[in-house]
Amino acid sequence: MSSLVLTWVANSAAIWVVAYLFSGISVASWTDAFVAGLVLTLINAIVRPILVVLTLPITVVTLGLFYFVISAACLALTARLIDGFAVSGWFNTIVASVFISLVSTIIQSVLKPRPSHRV
């Protein structure tokens, strides 16, 4: 499975899980979660690196905490682009982005193929 496809599937599932766990996040259907996962994956692949470079001085001054704001901005942009996906408030957006990242990382580590070690 391609790395980008794996990230898409993991982000989609993470969005669905986090929307189920938190009341400030809503997803209308599994299809909307799947589309939001795709959009979030593309934003993280294209927009996030640009934002990281542009905001590097702020990130250094805040000892890396501004990176959470960048993640929240990417999630807010995703919510703005997808009608069936919504996040209410900046605090919820920051918390949701952290949990989506954690859940997505766990899902990717489970689904990622491991090389076989033959002796």
N, C-alpha and C positions, 0 to 999 in steps of 0.2 A: 504494500500500500504506500502510495506517495506520501511524503512528509506533509505537504500542503493539504491533502485529502484527510490525513489522520488528524491534523490540527482542526480542520473544518468539522469533522465528526465530533471531536472532543469538545470544541467550543459550543457546538449545538447542544450536546448533552449537558454541558455545564450550565448553559443558559437555562435550559429546562429545569435542571435540579435547583439552581439558585432561585428561579422564579417560584418554584414550589415551596422553598424554605422561607423566603422573605416576602412580606406583604407589600413592600415598596416597589417591587418588580413584578411586571405582569407580561405574560405571553399568551396570546389568544389561542394558538394551536401549536401542535408539534411542527407543522409546516412553517409557521412563522419563526419558531425557534431554529429550525434548520436554515432558513434564509438569513436570519439574524446571525447565526454562526458563520455563514459564508461571508457576509458583509464584515463582521468583526475580524475574521481571518484576513480578509483583503486589506482592511484598514490597518491592522497590526503589521502586515507585510509591507505596505506602501507608505502610509501616513506616519505611523509611529516612529520609524527611524529618522524621518525628517524632523519631527517634533523633538526627539531626543537630542539631535545635534543642535537645533536652534535654541533649546532651553538648557543646554549643558551648564552655562554659568549659574543659573538659578538652581539646578539640581545639585551642583557642587556646594553652593552656599547653604542649601538646606540639608546637606549630608545625605542626599538621595531620596528624601521624602517627596520631592516634587515629582518623582517618577510615578507616584500613586495618582497625582493629578493628571498626568499624561494618560495613564491607563483609563482613568475616569472620563477624560475627554474623548478618548476613542470609543468607549462604551456609550457615552451620550450622543456622539455622532451616529453610531449604529442605531440607537433608539429613535433618533430623529428621522433616519432614512427608512425605517421599517414601521409600517402602520400598526401591525399587531404586536409590537414589542415596545414597552414603556418602562422607564425608570423615573421615579419621582424624587426630586431633590438632589442636591450635590452630595450630601452625606451618604444617602442610599446608593448613589452612583459610585462613590469611592469604595464603600463597603462591598457592593456587588462586584465591582471590577476585581477586587482582591480575591473574593471567593470564587469568581469565575476562573481566574488564573489558577488558583489552587486546585479546584475540581478538574479543570482541563489538564493540568499537569499530571494529576493522578490517573486520569483516564488514558492519557497518552502513554504513560509508563506501563500501564496494564496492556494496552493494545499494541505497543511497539514490538515488532518481531526481534527476537534475540538471536544472535549468531550461535550456531551449534558448535560446540567444542568437541571435535572427534579426536580421539587418541589413536 
